[in-house]
Amino acid sequence: MAINNVTARRRGFPSCVQCGTRSNPCRCKVVGPTLGFLAFAVAAVVEWPLGAVVYLFKKMKGRRIMGHPARVVYPRVSHAIPI
């Protein structure tokens, strides 16, 4: 079953909706992906500039630091909240 990620705007607050998941009876998640995106944004603000500086001296380490929000932060937060 395919998982569809949709970003919707309601009343000025962006929310992420993930449908097709089996982690809850409704088969749709709103809170987890939205909080995951917010955690991703906060981590990216800190880690991307740091990773860019490290990239100048150690390329692979800099790439790992810059990829951390997408590879680790978003999935952990999104999957930790089942609704």
PyMOL Python script that loads the backbone (N, CA, C, O; Angstrom):
from pymol import cmd

cmd.read_pdbstr("""\
ATOM      1  N   MET A   1       0.845  -1.170   0.000  1.00  0.00           N
ATOM      2  CA  MET A   1       0.000   0.000   0.000  1.00  0.00           C
ATOM      3  C   MET A   1       0.893   1.236   0.000  1.00  0.00           C
ATOM      4  O   MET A   1       1.837   1.331   0.784  1.00  0.00           O
ATOM      5  N   ALA A   2       0.595   2.159  -0.864  1.00  0.00           N
ATOM      6  CA  ALA A   2       1.397   3.378  -0.981  1.00  0.00           C
ATOM      7  C   ALA A   2       1.027   4.372   0.115  1.00  0.00           C
ATOM      8  O   ALA A   2      -0.130   4.475   0.525  1.00  0.00           O
ATOM      9  N   ILE A   3       2.026   5.087   0.569  1.00  0.00           N
ATOM     10  CA  ILE A   3       1.806   6.106   1.588  1.00  0.00           C
ATOM     11  C   ILE A   3       1.844   7.457   0.903  1.00  0.00           C
ATOM     12  O   ILE A   3       2.810   7.787   0.215  1.00  0.00           O
ATOM     13  N   ASN A   4       0.805   8.227   1.088  1.00  0.00           N
ATOM     14  CA  ASN A   4       0.719   9.546   0.475  1.00  0.00           C
ATOM     15  C   ASN A   4       0.970  10.613   1.523  1.00  0.00           C
ATOM     16  O   ASN A   4       0.304  10.641   2.558  1.00  0.00           O
ATOM     17  N   ASN A   5       1.924  11.490   1.262  1.00  0.00           N
ATOM     18  CA  ASN A   5       2.190  12.618   2.145  1.00  0.00           C
ATOM     19  C   ASN A   5       1.615  13.864   1.497  1.00  0.00           C
ATOM     20  O   ASN A   5       1.915  14.165   0.341  1.00  0.00           O
ATOM     21  N   VAL A   6       0.800  14.578   2.232  1.00  0.00           N
ATOM     22  CA  VAL A   6       0.167  15.784   1.728  1.00  0.00           C
ATOM     23  C   VAL A   6       0.345  16.881   2.758  1.00  0.00           C
ATOM     24  O   VAL A   6       0.171  16.648   3.954  1.00  0.00           O
ATOM     25  N   THR A   7       0.690  18.071   2.306  1.00  0.00           N
ATOM     26  CA  THR A   7       0.762  19.206   3.207  1.00  0.00           C
ATOM     27  C   THR A   7      -0.458  20.071   2.935  1.00  0.00           C
ATOM     28  O   THR A   7      -0.675  20.509   1.805  1.00  0.00           O
ATOM     29  N   ALA A   8      -1.246  20.317   3.958  1.00  0.00           N
ATOM     30  CA  ALA A   8      -2.476  21.087   3.813  1.00  0.00           C
ATOM     31  C   ALA A   8      -2.422  22.337   4.680  1.00  0.00           C
ATOM     32  O   ALA A   8      -1.799  22.339   5.742  1.00  0.00           O
ATOM     33  N   ARG A   9      -3.069  23.388   4.226  1.00  0.00           N
ATOM     34  CA  ARG A   9      -3.139  24.627   5.004  1.00  0.00           C
ATOM     35  C   ARG A   9      -4.575  24.802   5.474  1.00  0.00           C
ATOM     36  O   ARG A   9      -5.501  24.891   4.669  1.00  0.00           O
ATOM     37  N   ARG A  10      -4.741  24.849   6.777  1.00  0.00           N
ATOM     38  CA  ARG A  10      -6.052  25.088   7.367  1.00  0.00           C
ATOM     39  C   ARG A  10      -5.917  26.204   8.371  1.00  0.00           C
ATOM     40  O   ARG A  10      -5.122  26.121   9.307  1.00  0.00           O
ATOM     41  N   ARG A  11      -6.678  27.224   8.180  1.00  0.00           N
ATOM     42  CA  ARG A  11      -6.714  28.339   9.121  1.00  0.00           C
ATOM     43  C   ARG A  11      -5.325  28.897   9.415  1.00  0.00           C
ATOM     44  O   ARG A  11      -5.051  29.299  10.546  1.00  0.00           O
ATOM     45  N   GLY A  12      -4.454  28.929   8.423  1.00  0.00           N
ATOM     46  CA  GLY A  12      -3.144  29.516   8.597  1.00  0.00           C
ATOM     47  C   GLY A  12      -2.096  28.614   9.212  1.00  0.00           C
ATOM     48  O   GLY A  12      -0.947  29.036   9.336  1.00  0.00           O
ATOM     49  N   PHE A  13      -2.433  27.385   9.608  1.00  0.00           N
ATOM     50  CA  PHE A  13      -1.470  26.468  10.220  1.00  0.00           C
ATOM     51  C   PHE A  13      -1.202  25.312   9.269  1.00  0.00           C
ATOM     52  O   PHE A  13      -2.112  24.539   8.969  1.00  0.00           O
ATOM     53  N   PRO A  14       0.029  25.178   8.790  1.00  0.00           N
ATOM     54  CA  PRO A  14       0.318  24.057   7.887  1.00  0.00           C
ATOM     55  C   PRO A  14       0.343  22.740   8.653  1.00  0.00           C
ATOM     56  O   PRO A  14       0.931  22.660   9.732  1.00  0.00           O
ATOM     57  N   SER A  15      -0.282  21.722   8.107  1.00  0.00           N
ATOM     58  CA  SER A  15      -0.248  20.409   8.744  1.00  0.00           C
ATOM     59  C   SER A  15       0.094  19.368   7.686  1.00  0.00           C
ATOM     60  O   SER A  15      -0.291  19.499   6.525  1.00  0.00           O
ATOM     61  N   CYS A  16       0.806  18.353   8.091  1.00  0.00           N
ATOM     62  CA  CYS A  16       1.191  17.264   7.201  1.00  0.00           C
ATOM     63  C   CYS A  16       0.262  16.080   7.473  1.00  0.00           C
ATOM     64  O   CYS A  16       0.019  15.722   8.625  1.00  0.00           O
ATOM     65  N   VAL A  17      -0.246  15.486   6.415  1.00  0.00           N
ATOM     66  CA  VAL A  17      -1.149  14.346   6.537  1.00  0.00           C
ATOM     67  C   VAL A  17      -0.511  13.166   5.824  1.00  0.00           C
ATOM     68  O   VAL A  17      -0.074  13.289   4.680  1.00  0.00           O
ATOM     69  N   GLN A  18      -0.458  12.032   6.492  1.00  0.00           N
ATOM     70  CA  GLN A  18       0.109  10.820   5.913  1.00  0.00           C
ATOM     71  C   GLN A  18      -0.984   9.763   5.927  1.00  0.00           C
ATOM     72  O   GLN A  18      -1.371   9.285   6.994  1.00  0.00           O
ATOM     73  N   CYS A  19      -1.485   9.394   4.754  1.00  0.00           N
ATOM     74  CA  CYS A  19      -2.550   8.401   4.656  1.00  0.00           C
ATOM     75  C   CYS A  19      -1.986   7.085   4.138  1.00  0.00           C
ATOM     76  O   CYS A  19      -0.986   7.060   3.420  1.00  0.00           O
ATOM     77  N   GLY A  20      -2.636   6.003   4.510  1.00  0.00           N
ATOM     78  CA  GLY A  20      -2.210   4.680   4.075  1.00  0.00           C
ATOM     79  C   GLY A  20      -1.335   3.964   5.078  1.00  0.00           C
ATOM     80  O   GLY A  20      -0.782   2.907   4.771  1.00  0.00           O
ATOM     81  N   THR A  21      -1.197   4.515   6.268  1.00  0.00           N
ATOM     82  CA  THR A  21      -0.372   3.885   7.291  1.00  0.00           C
ATOM     83  C   THR A  21      -1.205   2.895   8.095  1.00  0.00           C
ATOM     84  O   THR A  21      -2.424   3.046   8.184  1.00  0.00           O
ATOM     85  N   ARG A  22      -0.582   1.907   8.667  1.00  0.00           N
ATOM     86  CA  ARG A  22      -1.297   0.909   9.469  1.00  0.00           C
ATOM     87  C   ARG A  22      -1.031   1.070  10.962  1.00  0.00           C
ATOM     88  O   ARG A  22      -1.339   0.171  11.744  1.00  0.00           O
ATOM     89  N   SER A  23      -0.464   2.202  11.365  1.00  0.00           N
ATOM     90  CA  SER A  23      -0.106   2.371  12.771  1.00  0.00           C
ATOM     91  C   SER A  23      -1.284   2.796  13.648  1.00  0.00           C
ATOM     92  O   SER A  23      -1.150   2.820  14.871  1.00  0.00           O
ATOM     93  N   ASN A  24      -2.423   3.128  13.063  1.00  0.00           N
ATOM     94  CA  ASN A  24      -3.599   3.454  13.853  1.00  0.00           C
ATOM     95  C   ASN A  24      -4.852   3.030  13.081  1.00  0.00           C
ATOM     96  O   ASN A  24      -4.768   2.798  11.875  1.00  0.00           O
ATOM     97  N   PRO A  25      -6.008   2.921  13.741  1.00  0.00           N
ATOM     98  CA  PRO A  25      -7.219   2.440  13.083  1.00  0.00           C
ATOM     99  C   PRO A  25      -7.717   3.355  11.959  1.00  0.00           C
ATOM    100  O   PRO A  25      -8.347   2.872  11.018  1.00  0.00           O
ATOM    101  N   CYS A  26      -7.451   4.651  12.033  1.00  0.00           N
ATOM    102  CA  CYS A  26      -7.928   5.583  11.010  1.00  0.00           C
ATOM    103  C   CYS A  26      -7.120   5.494   9.723  1.00  0.00           C
ATOM    104  O   CYS A  26      -7.577   5.942   8.671  1.00  0.00           O
ATOM    105  N   ARG A  27      -5.940   4.926   9.795  1.00  0.00           N
ATOM    106  CA  ARG A  27      -5.004   4.804   8.686  1.00  0.00           C
ATOM    107  C   ARG A  27      -4.546   6.150   8.134  1.00  0.00           C
ATOM    108  O   ARG A  27      -4.088   6.236   6.995  1.00  0.00           O
ATOM    109  N   CYS A  28      -4.669   7.187   8.936  1.00  0.00           N
ATOM    110  CA  CYS A  28      -4.147   8.512   8.587  1.00  0.00           C
ATOM    111  C   CYS A  28      -3.450   9.096   9.804  1.00  0.00           C
ATOM    112  O   CYS A  28      -3.901   8.930  10.937  1.00  0.00           O
ATOM    113  N   LYS A  29      -2.349   9.778   9.554  1.00  0.00           N
ATOM    114  CA  LYS A  29      -1.592  10.423  10.627  1.00  0.00           C
ATOM    115  C   LYS A  29      -1.523  11.913  10.331  1.00  0.00           C
ATOM    116  O   LYS A  29      -1.286  12.311   9.190  1.00  0.00           O
ATOM    117  N   VAL A  30      -1.728  12.735  11.348  1.00  0.00           N
ATOM    118  CA  VAL A  30      -1.618  14.181  11.188  1.00  0.00           C
ATOM    119  C   VAL A  30      -0.601  14.740  12.174  1.00  0.00           C
ATOM    120  O   VAL A  30       0.274  15.510  11.779  1.00  0.00           O
ATOM    121  N   VAL A  31      -0.696  14.376  13.433  1.00  0.00           N
ATOM    122  CA  VAL A  31       0.138  14.954  14.486  1.00  0.00           C
ATOM    123  C   VAL A  31       1.598  14.528  14.330  1.00  0.00           C
ATOM    124  O   VAL A  31       2.492  15.370  14.418  1.00  0.00           O
ATOM    125  N   GLY A  32       1.854  13.249  14.102  1.00  0.00           N
ATOM    126  CA  GLY A  32       3.224  12.754  13.987  1.00  0.00           C
ATOM    127  C   GLY A  32       4.012  13.401  12.854  1.00  0.00           C
ATOM    128  O   GLY A  32       5.101  13.921  13.096  1.00  0.00           O
ATOM    129  N   PRO A  33       3.492  13.386  11.614  1.00  0.00           N
ATOM    130  CA  PRO A  33       4.229  14.024  10.526  1.00  0.00           C
ATOM    131  C   PRO A  33       4.394  15.528  10.703  1.00  0.00           C
ATOM    132  O   PRO A  33       5.419  16.085  10.312  1.00  0.00           O
ATOM    133  N   THR A  34       3.395  16.195  11.287  1.00  0.00           N
ATOM    134  CA  THR A  34       3.499  17.641  11.491  1.00  0.00           C
ATOM    135  C   THR A  34       4.581  17.962  12.518  1.00  0.00           C
ATOM    136  O   THR A  34       5.407  18.844  12.288  1.00  0.00           O
ATOM    137  N   LEU A  35       4.585  17.257  13.645  1.00  0.00           N
ATOM    138  CA  LEU A  35       5.633  17.473  14.641  1.00  0.00           C
ATOM    139  C   LEU A  35       6.994  17.028  14.114  1.00  0.00           C
ATOM    140  O   LEU A  35       8.017  17.620  14.460  1.00  0.00           O
ATOM    141  N   GLY A  36       7.011  15.994  13.284  1.00  0.00           N
ATOM    142  CA  GLY A  36       8.257  15.559  12.666  1.00  0.00           C
ATOM    143  C   GLY A  36       8.828  16.630  11.760  1.00  0.00           C
ATOM    144  O   GLY A  36      10.038  16.856  11.745  1.00  0.00           O
ATOM    145  N   PHE A  37       7.962  17.291  11.002  1.00  0.00           N
ATOM    146  CA  PHE A  37       8.430  18.366  10.129  1.00  0.00           C
ATOM    147  C   PHE A  37       8.956  19.541  10.944  1.00  0.00           C
ATOM    148  O   PHE A  37       9.976  20.132  10.589  1.00  0.00           O
ATOM    149  N   LEU A  38       8.273  19.883  12.029  1.00  0.00           N
ATOM    150  CA  LEU A  38       8.741  20.992  12.871  1.00  0.00           C
ATOM    151  C   LEU A  38      10.093  20.659  13.514  1.00  0.00           C
ATOM    152  O   LEU A  38      10.974  21.515  13.589  1.00  0.00           O
ATOM    153  N   ALA A  39      10.252  19.411  13.977  1.00  0.00           N
ATOM    154  CA  ALA A  39      11.541  18.999  14.547  1.00  0.00           C
ATOM    155  C   ALA A  39      12.633  18.999  13.481  1.00  0.00           C
ATOM    156  O   ALA A  39      13.776  19.368  13.753  1.00  0.00           O
ATOM    157  N   PHE A  40      12.273  18.581  12.260  1.00  0.00           N
ATOM    158  CA  PHE A  40      13.206  18.615  11.146  1.00  0.00           C
ATOM    159  C   PHE A  40      13.670  20.043  10.871  1.00  0.00           C
ATOM    160  O   PHE A  40      14.862  20.280  10.672  1.00  0.00           O
ATOM    161  N   ALA A  41      12.740  20.992  10.858  1.00  0.00           N
ATOM    162  CA  ALA A  41      13.083  22.384  10.579  1.00  0.00           C
ATOM    163  C   ALA A  41      14.013  22.965  11.653  1.00  0.00           C
ATOM    164  O   ALA A  41      14.972  23.669  11.335  1.00  0.00           O
ATOM    165  N   VAL A  42      13.726  22.668  12.914  1.00  0.00           N
ATOM    166  CA  VAL A  42      14.570  23.172  14.005  1.00  0.00           C
ATOM    167  C   VAL A  42      15.978  22.566  13.917  1.00  0.00           C
ATOM    168  O   VAL A  42      16.973  23.275  14.065  1.00  0.00           O
ATOM    169  N   ALA A  43      16.052  21.260  13.676  1.00  0.00           N
ATOM    170  CA  ALA A  43      17.359  20.612  13.560  1.00  0.00           C
ATOM    171  C   ALA A  43      18.121  21.126  12.342  1.00  0.00           C
ATOM    172  O   ALA A  43      19.339  21.299  12.400  1.00  0.00           O
ATOM    173  N   ALA A  44      17.416  21.370  11.247  1.00  0.00           N
ATOM    174  CA  ALA A  44      18.071  21.845  10.028  1.00  0.00           C
ATOM    175  C   ALA A  44      18.663  23.239  10.210  1.00  0.00           C
ATOM    176  O   ALA A  44      19.737  23.527   9.681  1.00  0.00           O
ATOM    177  N   VAL A  45      17.981  24.101  10.946  1.00  0.00           N
ATOM    178  CA  VAL A  45      18.488  25.451  11.179  1.00  0.00           C
ATOM    179  C   VAL A  45      19.828  25.404  11.906  1.00  0.00           C
ATOM    180  O   VAL A  45      20.692  26.250  11.676  1.00  0.00           O
ATOM    181  N   VAL A  46      19.998  24.433  12.768  1.00  0.00           N
ATOM    182  CA  VAL A  46      21.247  24.309  13.523  1.00  0.00           C
ATOM    183  C   VAL A  46      22.297  23.512  12.741  1.00  0.00           C
ATOM    184  O   VAL A  46      23.460  23.913  12.678  1.00  0.00           O
ATOM    185  N   GLU A  47      21.892  22.393  12.151  1.00  0.00           N
ATOM    186  CA  GLU A  47      22.860  21.456  11.597  1.00  0.00           C
ATOM    187  C   GLU A  47      23.336  21.794  10.192  1.00  0.00           C
ATOM    188  O   GLU A  47      24.472  21.460   9.855  1.00  0.00           O
ATOM    189  N   TRP A  48      22.532  22.437   9.354  1.00  0.00           N
ATOM    190  CA  TRP A  48      22.980  22.738   8.000  1.00  0.00           C
ATOM    191  C   TRP A  48      24.131  23.744   7.965  1.00  0.00           C
ATOM    192  O   TRP A  48      25.104  23.499   7.252  1.00  0.00           O
ATOM    193  N   PRO A  49      24.074  24.872   8.703  1.00  0.00           N
ATOM    194  CA  PRO A  49      25.246  25.761   8.690  1.00  0.00           C
ATOM    195  C   PRO A  49      26.496  25.087   9.287  1.00  0.00           C
ATOM    196  O   PRO A  49      27.606  25.262   8.785  1.00  0.00           O
ATOM    197  N   LEU A  50      26.296  24.323  10.355  1.00  0.00           N
ATOM    198  CA  LEU A  50      27.419  23.602  10.959  1.00  0.00           C
ATOM    199  C   LEU A  50      28.003  22.591   9.977  1.00  0.00           C
ATOM    200  O   LEU A  50      29.222  22.478   9.843  1.00  0.00           O
ATOM    201  N   GLY A  51      27.136  21.864   9.299  1.00  0.00           N
ATOM    202  CA  GLY A  51      27.586  20.889   8.307  1.00  0.00           C
ATOM    203  C   GLY A  51      28.307  21.545   7.139  1.00  0.00           C
ATOM    204  O   GLY A  51      29.255  20.977   6.598  1.00  0.00           O
ATOM    205  N   ALA A  52      27.863  22.747   6.743  1.00  0.00           N
ATOM    206  CA  ALA A  52      28.526  23.463   5.650  1.00  0.00           C
ATOM    207  C   ALA A  52      29.953  23.854   6.031  1.00  0.00           C
ATOM    208  O   ALA A  52      30.860  23.777   5.201  1.00  0.00           O
ATOM    209  N   VAL A  53      30.153  24.270   7.269  1.00  0.00           N
ATOM    210  CA  VAL A  53      31.496  24.628   7.733  1.00  0.00           C
ATOM    211  C   VAL A  53      32.380  23.381   7.812  1.00  0.00           C
ATOM    212  O   VAL A  53      33.534  23.410   7.386  1.00  0.00           O
ATOM    213  N   VAL A  54      31.845  22.302   8.348  1.00  0.00           N
ATOM    214  CA  VAL A  54      32.613  21.058   8.457  1.00  0.00           C
ATOM    215  C   VAL A  54      32.928  20.508   7.068  1.00  0.00           C
ATOM    216  O   VAL A  54      33.991  19.924   6.860  1.00  0.00           O
ATOM    217  N   TYR A  55      32.000  20.693   6.104  1.00  0.00           N
ATOM    218  CA  TYR A  55      32.180  20.197   4.740  1.00  0.00           C
ATOM    219  C   TYR A  55      33.433  20.771   4.085  1.00  0.00           C
ATOM    220  O   TYR A  55      34.054  20.113   3.251  1.00  0.00           O
ATOM    221  N   LEU A  56      33.802  21.981   4.454  1.00  0.00           N
ATOM    222  CA  LEU A  56      34.992  22.601   3.874  1.00  0.00           C
ATOM    223  C   LEU A  56      36.264  21.813   4.194  1.00  0.00           C
ATOM    224  O   LEU A  56      37.213  21.827   3.410  1.00  0.00           O
ATOM    225  N   PHE A  57      36.290  21.133   5.332  1.00  0.00           N
ATOM    226  CA  PHE A  57      37.480  20.412   5.770  1.00  0.00           C
ATOM    227  C   PHE A  57      37.332  18.892   5.641  1.00  0.00           C
ATOM    228  O   PHE A  57      38.278  18.207   5.251  1.00  0.00           O
ATOM    229  N   LYS A  58      36.165  18.373   5.963  1.00  0.00           N
ATOM    230  CA  LYS A  58      35.908  16.926   5.897  1.00  0.00           C
ATOM    231  C   LYS A  58      34.584  16.721   5.185  1.00  0.00           C
ATOM    232  O   LYS A  58      33.518  16.881   5.781  1.00  0.00           O
ATOM    233  N   LYS A  59      34.651  16.369   3.911  1.00  0.00           N
ATOM    234  CA  LYS A  59      33.466  16.323   3.061  1.00  0.00           C
ATOM    235  C   LYS A  59      32.432  15.291   3.513  1.00  0.00           C
ATOM    236  O   LYS A  59      31.248  15.618   3.595  1.00  0.00           O
ATOM    237  N   MET A  60      32.835  14.082   3.801  1.00  0.00           N
ATOM    238  CA  MET A  60      31.870  13.045   4.191  1.00  0.00           C
ATOM    239  C   MET A  60      31.224  13.354   5.535  1.00  0.00           C
ATOM    240  O   MET A  60      30.026  13.128   5.710  1.00  0.00           O
ATOM    241  N   LYS A  61      31.989  13.862   6.473  1.00  0.00           N
ATOM    242  CA  LYS A  61      31.438  14.219   7.783  1.00  0.00           C
ATOM    243  C   LYS A  61      30.426  15.355   7.632  1.00  0.00           C
ATOM    244  O   LYS A  61      29.371  15.331   8.266  1.00  0.00           O
ATOM    245  N   GLY A  62      30.738  16.346   6.798  1.00  0.00           N
ATOM    246  CA  GLY A  62      29.814  17.453   6.561  1.00  0.00           C
ATOM    247  C   GLY A  62      28.515  16.990   5.922  1.00  0.00           C
ATOM    248  O   GLY A  62      27.439  17.467   6.282  1.00  0.00           O
ATOM    249  N   ARG A  63      28.610  16.067   4.978  1.00  0.00           N
ATOM    250  CA  ARG A  63      27.399  15.527   4.346  1.00  0.00           C
ATOM    251  C   ARG A  63      26.536  14.770   5.347  1.00  0.00           C
ATOM    252  O   ARG A  63      25.309  14.868   5.327  1.00  0.00           O
ATOM    253  N   ARG A  64      27.195  14.011   6.226  1.00  0.00           N
ATOM    254  CA  ARG A  64      26.442  13.280   7.255  1.00  0.00           C
ATOM    255  C   ARG A  64      25.723  14.228   8.189  1.00  0.00           C
ATOM    256  O   ARG A  64      24.572  13.987   8.553  1.00  0.00           O
ATOM    257  N   ILE A  65      26.392  15.315   8.585  1.00  0.00           N
ATOM    258  CA  ILE A  65      25.774  16.287   9.490  1.00  0.00           C
ATOM    259  C   ILE A  65      24.585  16.960   8.813  1.00  0.00           C
ATOM    260  O   ILE A  65      23.535  17.131   9.432  1.00  0.00           O
ATOM    261  N   MET A  66      24.743  17.345   7.537  1.00  0.00           N
ATOM    262  CA  MET A  66      23.648  18.024   6.830  1.00  0.00           C
ATOM    263  C   MET A  66      22.480  17.090   6.538  1.00  0.00           C
ATOM    264  O   MET A  66      21.345  17.552   6.425  1.00  0.00           O
ATOM    265  N   GLY A  67      22.730  15.795   6.412  1.00  0.00           N
ATOM    266  CA  GLY A  67      21.660  14.841   6.148  1.00  0.00           C
ATOM    267  C   GLY A  67      20.965  14.320   7.391  1.00  0.00           C
ATOM    268  O   GLY A  67      19.941  13.644   7.286  1.00  0.00           O
ATOM    269  N   HIS A  68      21.499  14.618   8.563  1.00  0.00           N
ATOM    270  CA  HIS A  68      20.963  14.108   9.823  1.00  0.00           C
ATOM    271  C   HIS A  68      19.491  14.466  10.053  1.00  0.00           C
ATOM    272  O   HIS A  68      18.733  13.586  10.460  1.00  0.00           O
ATOM    273  N   PRO A  69      19.040  15.705   9.817  1.00  0.00           N
ATOM    274  CA  PRO A  69      17.621  16.007  10.061  1.00  0.00           C
ATOM    275  C   PRO A  69      16.670  15.155   9.226  1.00  0.00           C
ATOM    276  O   PRO A  69      15.638  14.713   9.730  1.00  0.00           O
ATOM    277  N   ALA A  70      17.000  14.919   7.965  1.00  0.00           N
ATOM    278  CA  ALA A  70      16.117  14.140   7.094  1.00  0.00           C
ATOM    279  C   ALA A  70      16.240  12.644   7.349  1.00  0.00           C
ATOM    280  O   ALA A  70      15.251  11.920   7.238  1.00  0.00           O
ATOM    281  N   ARG A  71      17.428  12.171   7.687  1.00  0.00           N
ATOM    282  CA  ARG A  71      17.667  10.750   7.859  1.00  0.00           C
ATOM    283  C   ARG A  71      17.291  10.239   9.229  1.00  0.00           C
ATOM    284  O   ARG A  71      16.888   9.083   9.360  1.00  0.00           O
ATOM    285  N   VAL A  72      17.412  11.074  10.272  1.00  0.00           N
ATOM    286  CA  VAL A  72      17.222  10.595  11.638  1.00  0.00           C
ATOM    287  C   VAL A  72      16.088  11.323  12.358  1.00  0.00           C
ATOM    288  O   VAL A  72      15.192  10.676  12.900  1.00  0.00           O
ATOM    289  N   VAL A  73      16.112  12.641  12.373  1.00  0.00           N
ATOM    290  CA  VAL A  73      15.175  13.418  13.195  1.00  0.00           C
ATOM    291  C   VAL A  73      13.735  13.239  12.733  1.00  0.00           C
ATOM    292  O   VAL A  73      12.880  12.846  13.527  1.00  0.00           O
ATOM    293  N   TYR A  74      13.449  13.522  11.452  1.00  0.00           N
ATOM    294  CA  TYR A  74      12.064  13.437  10.958  1.00  0.00           C
ATOM    295  C   TYR A  74      11.470  12.035  11.135  1.00  0.00           C
ATOM    296  O   TYR A  74      10.370  11.922  11.676  1.00  0.00           O
ATOM    297  N   PRO A  75      12.149  10.960  10.702  1.00  0.00           N
ATOM    298  CA  PRO A  75      11.529   9.638  10.872  1.00  0.00           C
ATOM    299  C   PRO A  75      11.282   9.241  12.325  1.00  0.00           C
ATOM    300  O   PRO A  75      10.248   8.651  12.638  1.00  0.00           O
ATOM    301  N   ARG A  76      12.218   9.559  13.210  1.00  0.00           N
ATOM    302  CA  ARG A  76      12.029   9.162  14.615  1.00  0.00           C
ATOM    303  C   ARG A  76      10.841   9.869  15.247  1.00  0.00           C
ATOM    304  O   ARG A  76      10.043   9.238  15.940  1.00  0.00           O
ATOM    305  N   VAL A  77      10.716  11.165  15.017  1.00  0.00           N
ATOM    306  CA  VAL A  77       9.607  11.914  15.608  1.00  0.00           C
ATOM    307  C   VAL A  77       8.292  11.514  14.954  1.00  0.00           C
ATOM    308  O   VAL A  77       7.293  11.320  15.647  1.00  0.00           O
ATOM    309  N   SER A  78       8.278  11.388  13.641  1.00  0.00           N
ATOM    310  CA  SER A  78       7.055  11.047  12.924  1.00  0.00           C
ATOM    311  C   SER A  78       6.522   9.676  13.307  1.00  0.00           C
ATOM    312  O   SER A  78       5.313   9.505  13.467  1.00  0.00           O
ATOM    313  N   HIS A  79       7.408   8.696  13.455  1.00  0.00           N
ATOM    314  CA  HIS A  79       6.975   7.328  13.783  1.00  0.00           C
ATOM    315  C   HIS A  79       6.702   7.141  15.271  1.00  0.00           C
ATOM    316  O   HIS A  79       6.039   6.176  15.650  1.00  0.00           O
ATOM    317  N   ALA A  80       7.188   8.026  16.113  1.00  0.00           N
ATOM    318  CA  ALA A  80       6.981   7.885  17.549  1.00  0.00           C
ATOM    319  C   ALA A  80       5.550   8.238  17.956  1.00  0.00           C
ATOM    320  O   ALA A  80       5.067   7.776  18.989  1.00  0.00           O
ATOM    321  N   ILE A  81       4.879   9.048  17.155  1.00  0.00           N
ATOM    322  CA  ILE A  81       3.526   9.488  17.477  1.00  0.00           C
ATOM    323  C   ILE A  81       2.557   8.812  16.506  1.00  0.00           C
ATOM    324  O   ILE A  81       2.602   9.098  15.310  1.00  0.00           O
ATOM    325  N   PRO A  82       1.691   7.933  16.980  1.00  0.00           N
ATOM    326  CA  PRO A  82       0.863   7.130  16.072  1.00  0.00           C
ATOM    327  C   PRO A  82      -0.371   7.836  15.513  1.00  0.00           C
ATOM    328  O   PRO A  82      -1.112   7.232  14.737  1.00  0.00           O
ATOM    329  N   ILE A  83      -0.611   9.071  15.877  1.00  0.00           N
ATOM    330  CA  ILE A  83      -1.818   9.744  15.362  1.00  0.00           C
ATOM    331  C   ILE A  83      -1.479  10.887  14.449  1.00  0.00           C
ATOM    332  O   ILE A  83      -2.377  11.554  13.935  1.00  0.00           O
TER     333      ILE A  83
END
""", "prot")
cmd.dss("prot")
cmd.show_as("cartoon", "prot")
cmd.util.cbc("prot")
cmd.orient("prot")
